[in-house]
Amino acid sequence: MTPDKTIYLYTDGSSRGNPGPGGYGVILSCGPHYKEISAGYELTTNNRMELLAVIVGLEAIKLPKADVQVVSDSKYVVEAVEKGWLFGWEKKGFAKQKNPDLWVRFLNIYRRHNVKFNWIKGHNQHPQNERCDALAVEAALNVEKLQKDTWYVENALDK
């Protein structure tokens, strides 16, 4: 990855209860280019929002094979990729794993870019992480715009 052409993807997810209303916040930054993305869901989990933030950020990158540095406070996401657990889950068809719909979606976009992960401690005064957190919380609290996390509601909730 060359620093001058690297796209920095800052992400955070939030849920107000687990499960509960949730949201994600994304910042994409490359040189002078800067973009914020966020959305909220009626009923979801924190881990789903953390993962969805990375997915949406990667999907927003139109340049093929982009060098992307993901900065996240989610050990769930970062360690699943960096420690290789995700690829073992994939070989087993995501049996007994949570969020298989999102992991499949993640792998599809992840493989289109050159992605590296950097875990940072959350709520530690990191400006972009703090902004992503604010975007995620704001999205989760915006009741009029909350979407349905259909897969989660149909597949993951105890019925």
N, C-alpha and C positions, 0 to 999 in steps of 0.2 A: 504494500500500500504506500502510495506517495502522499505525504501530508497535504500538498497543495491541491490535489484532486480528490482527496478523500471526502466522502459524504459522511457527516456525523449525524447519527440518528439517536436522539435522546428520547427516552420513553418512561412512562409510569402508568400504573393502573390503580384503580381504587374501587372499593365497594363499601357501601354503608350498611354493614351487616354482611355476613358471609354464609349463605347467600343474602343478597339484597340488591338495591339499586346500585349500579356501578358505572364507571366510565374510564376512559383512557385519555391520555394526553401525549402528543408526539411533537417533537421539534426536529425538523430537517435543516441542516446547515452545511453549506459548502461555499467557502469564500464569501462573496457578498450576498449570496442567495440564502434566504431564510423562509421557512414555512412552518406554521402551526396547524395541527389537525387534532380534533377531539370529537368524541361522541359518547352518548350514555345509553344504558340499557336498564330496563325495568327490574329484571331479576337475573343476577349473575354472580360470579365470584371474583375475588381479587386476582387469583391466578389466571383466570380467563381474560381479565382486562389487561394484566401485565403482558400476556402472550399476544393478545389482539393488538396491543399498541405496537409491538415489534412488527407484526404482520402488516398492519396498515401502513406503517412507515416504509417498509420495504416495498410494498405494492405501489406506493406513491413515486418511487424512483423509476423514471422512464428510460434512463441510460442503461443499456445491457452491460452485464459484467462489471457493474460499478464497484469500486472499492468503498466498503461501508464499515464504519466503526460504530457499533451499537453500544450505547452507554445506558445501563439499566441498573436499578436497585433490586431487581428480582433475581434472587438466587435460583428460584424455580426455573426460570427461563435460561439464565446464563449457564448454570451448571448442567442442565439437561443437554445443552449443545456442547459446551467446552469439555465436559467430562465424557462425552460420547454416549450417554445413556439413551438419548433420543434415537440414535441409530440402531441400538439394540431393541428398543421398543418397536421401531418400524419393522424390523425383521420378524418380530413376533406378532405383527398385525395390531399393535397397540393393545393387546389383550391385557385386561385389568388396569389399564392406564386411564387417568382422567384426561379429559379434553382431547380425545383423538381427532375430532373434527378440525380443531384448530392446529394440532400438530401436523396433520396432513397438509393443510393449507400453508402452514409455515414452511414445511420442507419444499413445497412447490416453488415458492418465491425465493427462499433462501438459496436454492441451487442455481438461481439465475444471476447471483451476484457473488462477489468476494467479500464475505462477511467475517468480521472479527468482533468479539464481545469484550466489554470492559465492565465489570461489576463495580458499583460504587455504593457506599452506605447511604441509605435513604435519610431524608430529613437532616442532612449534614451541611446545609448552607451551599450546596452546589447549585449555582444559578439556574442552569437549564433543567436539572432534576426538580428543583423547587417549582419552576414554571410548569413543567409537565404535571406535577402533582396538583397544582392549582387548576390546570385545564381539566384533569381527570375528575377532581372533586366537583368543579363547576358543572361538568357534563352530567355527572351522576345526580346532581341536585336539580337539574333543569327538567322538571317533571313533564312539561309540555312537549319536550323533544325526545323523550326516552323511547328507544327502539325495543323490540322483543329479541331476546337471545333465544331464538326458537329451538336450536339444537339442545341447549341446556335445559330448557323447560320440558321438552319432549323426552329427553334421554337420561338426564342426570339426577333429576329430582326423585326422591322416594315417593312413590304413589301409593 
